[in-house]
Amino acid sequence: MDFGDHLQDLSSLEVISKDSQKISLKLKDIPLQYANALRRVCLNGVPVFAIDTVDIIENSSVLPDEGLAHRLGLIPLTTDLSRFNEPAMCECQSETGCSNCTVMLILNSGDSDVTRTILSDELSSEDDSIKPVAENIPIVQLAPGQRIKLECYARLGRGTEHAKWNSANISTLTDTDKENIKVLTVESTGALNPEQIIISGVDEVSNRLGQFKEMINGIE
């Protein structure tokens, strides 16, 4: 019985607790190697959106362009996996992307005569489904007369490429006092809800095992 067969048996999975950010599952009779593979994929193997490219039109803040782009990249973005493709799998095969794989966000601070902090709610997205997970994430503080104006381009990626694409803050696997029962706990960054991470993680591990079996069969 392979990984997919194990998880198609609903008795192998039991939700212990869940809320909008975290889920804990009881895994029963699932071999350790499969359970640990699921843990790792839930952490950094499920694709989510993050800002990848920033075109800075104006930046008179104290933060250099590179620092500003880095901060923007680390802002978690809500993600809709049903509507968008990973760039490598998109039909456009364009370096700049298309509406099926890339989303543009714009930030224009305007002028101000007071010191103020630019927050994530000032990032305006061309797609309402792809936006910062929270409105109050600080980006940069501007003094009177300073301003920033930029265009950001977000795409799907995986945490194995860069931590800004991690789908979870934590993903842990712990033993219990019962044989063959483990507990998987996943805490989302907010990009996806915890259930989506688990479901996508199961599909990802199953697909990888299928590809590995095909490679082995090809060798034989």
C-alpha positions as CSV (number, residue, x, y, z in Angstrom):
1,M,0.0,0.0,0.0
2,D,1.5,3.4,-1.1
3,F,1.1,6.8,0.4
4,G,-2.0,7.7,-1.6
5,D,-3.7,4.5,-0.6
6,H,-3.0,5.1,3.1
7,L,-4.6,8.6,3.0
8,Q,-7.6,7.5,0.9
9,D,-8.5,5.4,3.9
10,L,-10.2,8.1,6.0
11,S,-9.6,6.1,9.1
12,S,-5.9,7.0,8.7
13,L,-6.6,10.7,9.3
14,E,-8.4,12.4,12.2
15,V,-8.6,16.1,12.9
16,I,-7.6,16.8,16.5
17,S,-8.0,20.6,16.4
18,K,-8.1,23.4,13.9
19,D,-8.7,27.1,13.5
20,S,-8.1,29.6,10.8
21,Q,-4.3,29.4,11.2
22,K,-3.4,26.0,12.6
23,I,-4.5,22.4,12.3
24,S,-3.4,19.2,14.1
25,L,-4.0,15.8,12.6
26,K,-3.7,12.3,14.0
27,L,-2.0,10.0,11.5
28,K,-2.7,6.3,12.1
29,D,-0.7,3.4,10.6
30,I,1.1,5.7,8.1
31,P,4.8,4.7,7.8
32,L,7.2,7.2,9.2
33,Q,8.9,8.0,5.9
34,Y,5.5,9.0,4.4
35,A,4.4,11.0,7.4
36,N,7.7,12.9,7.5
37,A,7.6,13.6,3.7
38,L,4.1,15.1,4.2
39,R,5.5,17.2,7.1
40,R,8.3,18.6,5.0
41,V,6.1,19.3,1.9
42,C,3.5,21.1,4.1
43,L,6.3,23.4,5.3
44,N,8.0,24.3,2.0
45,G,6.6,22.2,-0.9
46,V,3.1,23.7,-1.4
47,P,3.2,26.7,-3.8
48,V,2.1,30.1,-2.5
49,F,2.3,33.6,-3.8
50,A,5.1,36.1,-2.9
51,I,6.5,39.2,-4.4
52,D,9.4,38.2,-6.6
53,T,10.3,41.3,-8.6
54,V,10.1,45.0,-7.6
55,D,10.4,47.9,-10.1
56,I,11.2,51.0,-7.9
57,I,10.1,54.2,-9.6
58,E,10.9,56.5,-6.7
59,N,12.5,55.9,-3.3
60,S,13.6,58.8,-1.2
61,S,13.3,56.9,2.1
62,V,16.2,56.0,4.3
63,L,15.8,52.3,3.2
64,P,17.9,51.4,0.1
65,D,16.1,49.9,-2.9
66,E,17.4,46.4,-2.1
67,G,16.2,46.6,1.5
68,L,12.8,47.8,0.4
69,A,12.4,45.0,-2.1
70,H,13.5,42.4,0.5
71,R,10.8,43.6,3.0
72,L,8.1,43.5,0.3
73,G,9.1,39.9,-0.7
74,L,8.6,38.7,2.9
75,I,5.0,40.0,3.2
76,P,2.8,36.8,3.0
77,L,0.1,37.0,0.3
78,T,-3.2,35.3,0.1
79,T,-3.1,32.6,-2.5
80,D,-5.7,31.0,-4.9
81,L,-4.2,27.8,-6.3
82,S,-7.3,27.1,-8.4
83,R,-6.8,30.1,-10.6
84,F,-3.1,30.5,-11.1
85,N,-0.2,28.5,-12.6
86,E,3.4,28.1,-11.4
87,P,5.5,30.0,-14.0
88,A,7.3,26.9,-15.2
89,M,3.9,25.2,-15.9
90,C,2.2,28.2,-17.5
91,E,1.4,28.1,-21.2
92,C,2.8,31.6,-21.7
93,Q,6.4,30.5,-20.9
94,S,7.3,34.2,-20.7
95,E,10.0,35.7,-18.5
96,T,7.6,38.5,-17.5
97,G,4.6,36.2,-17.0
98,C,1.0,36.6,-17.8
99,S,-2.3,37.1,-16.1
100,N,-2.4,33.3,-15.3
101,C,0.8,33.2,-13.4
102,T,1.7,36.8,-12.4
103,V,-0.1,39.4,-10.3
104,M,1.0,43.1,-10.1
105,L,0.7,45.1,-6.9
106,I,1.3,48.9,-6.8
107,L,2.4,51.1,-3.9
108,N,2.4,54.9,-4.1
109,S,2.9,56.7,-0.8
110,G,2.2,60.2,-2.2
111,D,3.5,63.2,-0.4
112,S,3.1,63.8,3.4
113,D,4.2,66.6,5.7
114,V,4.3,64.3,8.7
115,T,6.4,61.3,9.7
116,R,4.3,58.1,9.0
117,T,4.8,54.4,8.6
118,I,3.8,52.8,5.3
119,L,1.8,49.6,6.0
120,S,0.9,46.6,3.8
121,D,-2.7,47.9,3.3
122,E,-1.2,50.5,0.9
123,L,-0.3,47.7,-1.5
124,S,-2.9,47.8,-4.2
125,S,-3.3,44.5,-6.1
126,E,-4.7,44.1,-9.6
127,D,-6.4,40.8,-8.3
128,D,-8.4,40.9,-5.1
129,S,-7.6,37.3,-4.3
130,I,-3.8,38.0,-4.1
131,K,-3.1,40.6,-1.4
132,P,-1.2,40.9,1.9
133,V,-2.6,38.5,4.6
134,A,-2.8,41.4,7.0
135,E,-3.2,45.2,6.6
136,N,-0.8,46.4,9.4
137,I,2.5,44.9,8.3
138,P,5.1,47.7,8.5
139,I,7.1,48.3,5.3
140,V,9.1,51.6,5.8
141,Q,8.8,54.8,7.8
142,L,8.8,58.0,5.8
143,A,9.8,61.4,7.1
144,P,8.2,64.6,5.8
145,G,9.0,65.1,2.1
146,Q,10.0,61.4,1.5
147,R,8.1,59.1,-0.7
148,I,8.1,55.8,-2.4
149,K,6.5,54.6,-5.7
150,L,6.9,51.1,-7.0
151,E,5.4,48.2,-8.9
152,C,5.6,44.7,-7.6
153,Y,5.2,41.4,-9.4
154,A,4.1,38.3,-7.4
155,R,4.2,34.7,-8.6
156,L,3.8,31.2,-7.2
157,G,6.8,29.6,-5.7
158,R,7.9,27.0,-3.2
159,G,9.9,27.4,0.0
160,T,12.6,25.0,-1.3
161,E,13.5,28.0,-3.6
162,H,13.3,30.7,-0.9
163,A,11.8,30.9,2.5
164,K,9.4,33.7,1.4
165,W,7.5,31.0,-0.4
166,N,7.1,28.8,2.7
167,S,3.4,27.8,3.0
168,A,3.7,27.2,6.8
169,N,5.4,28.8,9.7
170,I,5.7,25.5,11.5
171,S,5.1,21.9,10.4
172,T,5.9,19.3,13.1
173,L,5.5,15.6,13.5
174,T,5.3,14.1,17.0
175,D,5.0,10.7,18.4
176,T,2.2,9.7,20.8
177,D,2.0,7.0,23.5
178,K,0.2,4.8,21.1
179,E,2.0,2.6,18.6
180,N,1.7,3.7,14.9
181,I,-0.1,7.0,15.8
182,K,1.6,10.3,15.1
183,V,0.4,13.9,15.3
184,L,1.1,16.4,12.4
185,T,0.7,20.1,13.3
186,V,0.8,22.7,10.6
187,E,0.5,26.5,11.2
188,S,-0.2,28.5,8.1
189,T,1.5,31.8,7.1
190,G,-2.0,33.0,6.1
191,A,-1.4,32.5,2.4
192,L,-3.6,29.3,2.5
193,N,-5.9,27.9,5.1
194,P,-4.4,24.9,7.0
195,E,-6.8,22.4,5.3
196,Q,-5.6,23.6,1.9
197,I,-2.0,23.0,2.9
198,I,-2.7,19.5,4.0
199,I,-4.7,18.6,0.9
200,S,-2.2,20.1,-1.4
201,G,0.6,18.4,0.6
202,V,-0.9,15.0,0.2
203,D,-1.3,15.5,-3.6
204,E,2.2,16.7,-3.9
205,V,3.8,13.8,-2.0
206,S,1.6,11.3,-4.0
207,N,2.7,12.9,-7.3
208,R,6.4,12.8,-6.3
209,L,6.2,9.2,-5.4
210,G,4.5,8.4,-8.7
211,Q,7.2,10.2,-10.6
212,F,9.9,8.3,-8.6
213,K,8.2,5.0,-9.4
214,E,8.2,5.8,-13.1
215,M,11.9,6.6,-12.9
216,I,12.7,3.3,-11.3
217,N,10.6,1.4,-13.8
218,G,12.4,3.2,-16.6
219,I,15.8,2.1,-15.2
220,E,14.6,-1.5,-14.9
